[in-house]
Amino acid sequence: MYLGSNKGDVSPYAAPARAADLSGLPPTYTCVGDLDPFRDETMDYAARLRQAGVPTEFHLYPGCFHGFDEIVPTAEISQRARKEYITALKFALQNNQLNN
């Protein structure tokens, strides 16, 4: 949607999972719901990051759809996901991981 109609010419800055070479990227946190249309792409991206030697934290949330944490913020799994996001961001900030 936001990338326009020319899907074959998408910059890896807009869709990092489409980059050919993932080596040298900073430590990465990513997550996805198992009902999300981007599930397979996100899981593949996490696997490729690990194969490229990038420290990667990945979470798959069962029964969750795209944007679940925003659409149903009071659900227990949404609260858990948000807590995990915050923990990962705090770790990155406290360990200077965002500057690598």
KOLFIMI-401910 format. One record per atom (N, C-alpha, C): residue in one letter; y, x, z; residue number from 1. Coordinates in Angstrom, 2 decimals. Each point is the difference from the previous one (the first is absolute). Layout:
BEGIN
> a:Y:X:Z:NUM;
...
//
This chain:
BEGIN
> m:-1.19:0.82:0.00:1;
> m:1.19:-0.82:0.00:1;
> m:1.25:0.87:0.00:1;
> y:0.18:0.78:1.03:2;
> y:1.24:0.76:0.13:2;
> y:0.05:1.21:-0.92:2;
> l:-1.09:0.34:-0.63:3;
> l:-0.03:1.16:-0.89:3;
> l:0.23:-0.36:-1.46:3;
> g:0.14:-1.29:-0.29:4;
> g:0.24:-0.42:-1.37:4;
> g:-1.29:-0.27:-0.75:4;
> s:0.15:-0.27:-1.28:5;
> s:-1.15:-0.42:-0.80:5;
> s:-0.79:1.16:-0.61:5;
> n:0.57:1.19:-0.04:6;
> n:-0.69:1.15:-0.61:6;
> n:-0.86:0.69:1.05:6;
> k:-1.15:-0.56:0.28:7;
> k:-0.87:0.50:1.07:7;
> k:-0.58:1.38:-0.27:7;
> g:-0.05:0.42:-1.24:8;
> g:-0.57:1.29:-0.33:8;
> g:0.94:1.16:0.26:8;
> d:1.26:-0.28:0.24:9;
> d:1.00:1.05:0.18:9;
> d:0.64:-0.10:1.38:9;
> v:-0.83:0.06:1.03:10;
> v:0.47:-0.13:1.38:10;
> v:0.06:1.38:0.63:10;
> s:1.16:0.33:0.53:11;
> s:0.19:1.29:0.67:11;
> s:-0.86:0.09:1.25:11;
> p:-0.59:1.17:0.26:12;
> p:-0.75:0.16:1.25:12;
> p:0.90:-0.12:1.23:12;
> y:1.32:0.10:-0.19:13;
> y:0.91:-0.22:1.12:13;
> y:0.03:-1.48:0.39:13;
> a:-0.29:-0.87:-0.94:14;
> a:-0.06:-1.44:0.27:14;
> a:-1.40:-0.43:0.42:14;
> a:-1.01:0.67:-0.51:15;
> a:-1.40:-0.33:0.30:15;
> a:-0.76:1.31:0.19:15;
> p:0.08:0.60:1.19:16;
> p:-0.58:1.32:0.23:16;
> p:-1.48:0.10:-0.33:16;
> a:-0.73:-1.08:0.13:17;
> a:-1.44:0.04:-0.29:17;
> a:-0.28:0.33:-1.46:17;
> r:1.00:-0.14:-0.84:18;
> r:-0.20:0.28:-1.43:18;
> r:0.30:1.44:-0.37:18;
> a:0.41:0.81:0.96:19;
> a:0.27:1.42:-0.28:19;
> a:-1.32:0.71:-0.31:19;
> a:0.04:0.92:-0.93:20;
> a:-1.20:0.76:-0.36:20;
> a:-0.37:1.02:1.06:20;
> d:1.00:0.65:0.58:21;
> d:-0.23:1.08:0.97:21;
> d:0.61:-0.40:1.34:21;
> l:-0.81:-0.13:1.01:22;
> l:0.48:-0.40:1.33:22;
> l:0.10:1.17:0.96:22;
> s:-0.38:1.19:-0.44:23;
> s:0.07:1.16:0.89:23;
> s:1.45:0.29:0.36:23;
> g:0.20:0.48:1.20:24;
> g:1.33:0.36:0.46:24;
> g:0.79:-1.16:0.59:24;
> l:-0.57:-1.19:0.00:25;
> l:0.70:-1.12:0.61:25;
> l:-0.06:0.13:1.52:25;
> p:0.95:-0.61:0.69:26;
> p:0.00:0.07:1.46:26;
> p:-1.12:-0.86:0.58:26;
> p:-0.30:0.20:1.28:27;
> p:-0.98:-0.86:0.66:27;
> p:0.37:-1.47:-0.26:27;
> t:-1.02:-0.80:-0.20:28;
> t:0.23:-1.37:-0.46:28;
> t:-0.71:-1.01:0.89:28;
> y:0.71:-1.10:0.28:29;
> y:-0.57:-1.16:0.67:29;
> y:0.04:-1.14:-1.00:29;
> t:-1.10:-0.68:-0.18:30;
> t:0.00:-1.18:-0.86:30;
> t:-1.03:-1.00:0.52:30;
> c:0.23:-1.24:-0.33:31;
> c:-0.90:-1.06:0.44:31;
> c:0.04:-1.14:-1.01:31;
> v:-1.00:-0.86:0.09:32;
> v:-0.07:-1.14:-0.91:32;
> v:-0.95:-1.03:0.59:32;
> g:0.26:-1.26:-0.31:33;
> g:-0.93:-1.05:0.38:33;
> g:-1.15:-0.07:-0.99:33;
> d:-1.16:-0.42:0.45:34;
> d:-1.14:-0.01:-0.93:34;
> d:0.07:-1.14:-1.02:34;
> l:0.97:-0.91:0.14:35;
> l:0.22:-1.05:-1.00:35;
> l:1.23:0.28:-0.86:35;
> d:0.63:1.12:0.21:36;
> d:1.21:0.38:-0.73:36;
> d:-0.35:0.37:-1.44:36;
> p:0.78:-0.46:-0.98:37;
> p:-0.29:0.38:-1.39:37;
> p:0.12:1.50:-0.25:37;
> f:0.67:0.72:0.89:38;
> f:0.15:1.45:-0.13:38;
> f:-1.05:0.78:0.81:38;
> r:-0.99:-0.71:0.53:39;
> r:-1.00:0.64:0.86:39;
> r:-0.70:1.18:-0.68:39;
> d:-0.56:-0.24:-1.16:40;
> d:-0.77:1.06:-0.66:40;
> d:0.87:1.19:-0.34:40;
> e:1.21:-0.27:-0.50:41;
> e:0.92:1.09:-0.35:41;
> e:0.39:0.80:1.25:41;
> t:0.24:-0.70:1.10:42;
> t:0.38:0.68:1.24:42;
> t:-1.15:0.83:0.55:42;
> m:-1.20:-0.54:-0.04:43;
> m:-1.17:0.74:0.49:43;
> m:-0.26:1.23:-0.87:43;
> d:0.15:-0.16:-1.30:44;
> d:-0.17:1.13:-0.91:44;
> d:1.06:1.07:0.26:44;
> y:1.23:-0.44:0.22:45;
> y:1.10:0.92:0.29:45;
> y:-0.30:0.81:1.26:45;
> a:-0.44:-0.67:1.06:46;
> a:-0.32:0.70:1.25:46;
> a:-1.12:1.02:-0.22:46;
> a:-1.01:-0.38:-0.76:47;
> a:-1.11:0.93:-0.29:47;
> a:0.49:1.19:-0.81:47;
> r:0.84:-0.25:-0.99:48;
> r:0.53:1.09:-0.83:48;
> r:0.90:0.93:0.81:48;
> l:0.79:-0.57:0.92:49;
> l:0.83:0.83:0.87:49;
> l:-0.89:0.95:0.81:49;
> r:-1.05:-0.54:0.59:50;
> r:-0.92:0.84:0.79:50;
> r:-0.63:1.08:-0.86:50;
> q:-0.42:-0.37:-1.21:51;
> q:-0.61:0.97:-0.91:51;
> q:0.98:1.11:-0.37:51;
> a:1.30:-0.34:-0.01:52;
> a:1.04:0.98:-0.34:52;
> a:0.40:0.83:1.22:52;
> g:-0.63:-0.26:1.15:53;
> g:0.29:0.76:1.21:53;
> g:1.18:-0.52:0.80:53;
> v:0.45:-1.21:-0.30:54;
> v:1.13:-0.59:0.71:54;
> v:-0.52:-0.71:1.25:54;
> p:0.51:0.35:1.19:55;
> p:-0.40:-0.73:1.20:55;
> p:0.36:-1.49:-0.18:55;
> t:-0.99:-0.86:0.15:56;
> t:0.17:-1.41:-0.33:56;
> t:-0.57:-0.88:1.09:56;
> e:0.79:-0.97:0.43:57;
> e:-0.47:-1.04:0.92:57;
> e:0.00:-1.31:-0.78:57;
> f:-1.14:-0.65:-0.04:58;
> f:-0.14:-1.24:-0.77:58;
> f:-0.62:-1.08:0.87:58;
> h:0.53:-1.21:-0.11:59;
> h:-0.55:-1.15:0.72:59;
> h:-0.23:-1.14:-0.99:59;
> l:-1.17:-0.62:0.08:60;
> l:-0.33:-1.19:-0.77:60;
> l:-0.11:-1.15:0.98:60;
> y:0.81:-1.03:-0.20:61;
> y:0.03:-1.13:0.92:61;
> y:-0.83:-1.15:-0.56:61;
> p:-1.12:-0.33:0.67:62;
> p:-0.88:-1.06:-0.49:62;
> p:0.67:-1.38:0.04:62;
> g:-0.24:-0.76:-1.06:63;
> g:0.51:-1.37:-0.07:63;
> g:1.49:-0.11:-0.27:63;
> c:0.65:1.11:-0.32:64;
> c:1.45:-0.01:-0.16:64;
> c:0.42:0.06:-1.47:64;
> f:1.08:-0.68:-0.29:65;
> f:0.56:-0.09:-1.34:65;
> f:1.28:0.84:-0.06:65;
> h:0.56:0.13:-1.20:66;
> h:1.22:0.79:-0.19:66;
> h:1.14:-0.59:0.84:66;
> g:0.61:0.83:0.80:67;
> g:1.13:-0.43:0.82:67;
> g:-0.38:-0.78:1.25:67;
> f:-1.26:0.06:0.38:68;
> f:-0.48:-0.78:1.16:68;
> f:0.83:0.24:1.25:68;
> d:0.41:1.24:0.22:69;
> d:0.72:0.34:1.22:69;
> d:1.40:-0.58:0.03:69;
> e:0.56:-0.29:-1.16:70;
> e:1.33:-0.62:-0.08:70;
> e:-0.11:-1.52:-0.03:70;
> i:-1.03:-0.50:-0.63:71;
> i:-0.15:-1.45:-0.15:71;
> i:-0.51:-0.64:1.29:71;
> v:-0.88:0.68:0.69:72;
> v:-0.56:-0.50:1.26:72;
> v:0.18:1.08:1.08:72;
> p:1.25:0.28:0.39:73;
> p:0.24:1.12:0.92:73;
> p:-0.57:-0.18:1.40:73;
> t:-0.30:-1.23:0.38:74;
> t:-0.52:-0.22:1.35:74;
> t:-1.52:0.10:0.08:74;
> a:-0.67:0.10:-1.14:75;
> a:-1.46:0.14:0.01:75;
> a:-0.38:1.32:0.67:75;
> e:-1.10:-0.01:0.70:76;
> e:-0.45:1.19:0.72:76;
> e:-0.15:1.20:-0.93:76;
> i:-0.57:-0.22:-1.18:77;
> i:-0.21:1.12:-0.93:77;
> i:1.32:0.52:-0.55:77;
> s:0.98:-0.89:-0.17:78;
> s:1.33:0.43:-0.45:78;
> s:0.67:0.86:1.06:78;
> q:-0.14:-0.40:1.25:79;
> q:0.57:0.79:1.09:79;
> q:-0.69:1.36:0.11:79;
> r:-1.31:0.02:-0.20:80;
> r:-0.73:1.27:0.02:80;
> r:0.46:0.90:-1.15:80;
> a:0.14:-0.59:-1.19:81;
> a:0.44:0.78:-1.16:81;
> a:1.39:0.58:0.25:81;
> r:0.90:-0.82:0.51:82;
> r:1.36:0.47:0.26:82;
> r:-0.02:1.13:1.03:82;
> k:-0.81:-0.14:1.04:83;
> k:-0.11:1.06:1.01:83;
> k:-0.50:1.29:-0.64:83;
> e:-0.97:-0.11:-0.90:84;
> e:-0.53:1.19:-0.66:84;
> e:1.03:0.63:-0.93:84;
> y:0.82:-0.83:-0.69:85;
> y:1.08:0.54:-0.84:85;
> y:0.95:0.82:0.86:85;
> i:0.41:-0.62:1.10:86;
> i:0.99:0.64:0.88:86;
> i:-0.56:1.29:0.59:86;
> t:-1.25:-0.02:0.43:87;
> t:-0.63:1.21:0.54:87;
> t:-0.01:1.12:-1.03:87;
> a:-0.35:-0.32:-1.24:88;
> a:-0.03:1.01:-1.07:88;
> a:1.40:0.54:-0.28:88;
> l:1.00:-0.87:-0.03:89;
> l:1.36:0.45:-0.25:89;
> l:0.52:0.86:1.14:89;
> k:-0.27:-0.40:1.23:90;
> k:0.41:0.82:1.16:90;
> k:-0.65:1.37:-0.06:90;
> f:-1.28:0.05:-0.33:91;
> f:-0.70:1.28:-0.11:91;
> f:0.68:0.88:-1.04:91;
> a:0.30:-0.58:-1.16:92;
> a:0.63:0.76:-1.08:92;
> a:1.37:0.52:0.44:92;
> l:0.77:-0.82:0.65:93;
> l:1.34:0.41:0.44:93;
> l:-0.07:1.06:1.10:93;
> q:-0.90:-0.18:0.94:94;
> q:-0.11:0.94:1.11:94;
> q:-0.61:1.33:-0.40:94;
> n:-0.76:0.00:-1.08:95;
> n:-0.66:1.22:-0.45:95;
> n:0.60:0.54:-1.28:95;
> n:1.18:-0.48:-0.34:96;
> n:0.73:0.47:-1.17:96;
> n:-0.82:-0.13:-1.28:96;
> q:-0.86:-1.00:-0.06:97;
> q:-0.88:-0.18:-1.16:97;
> q:0.75:-0.53:-1.22:97;
> l:1.18:-0.57:0.18:98;
> l:0.73:-0.56:-1.13:98;
> l:0.69:1.07:-0.83:98;
> n:0.10:1.20:0.51:99;
> n:0.69:1.07:-0.72:99;
> n:-0.94:0.92:-0.75:99;
> n:-1.28:-0.26:0.01:100;
> n:-0.98:0.85:-0.71:100;
> n:-0.06:-0.35:-1.46:100;
//
